[in-house]
């Protein structure tokens, strides 16, 4: 995937996430090492390691690209999380992701939002 297409897909995906991060926020987080990016020809996943009082976990900030490419990235995410002491991977997404979740992912709760 060419860089301009990758940037377009990232910006589109950011809008689905309540625009809690801007494209510039992602770049700054990647530059500082706070975020990690896993990218292939047709997909990108941006993560961060979160530290809770009892566990570390890999939080997925953004997913963009072709479904099969993204599914194939899962082993890299697992390996990275394990190497960094993470006990699980957490990701939230549109309802449609439930239909295409790979084996092992389980629906833990439903998230609702209220704009204020």
Helices and strands as residue ranges (DSSP letters): H 3-16, H 23-32, E 35-40, E 43-51, E 56-65, H 67-72, H 74-83, E 86-90, H 97-100
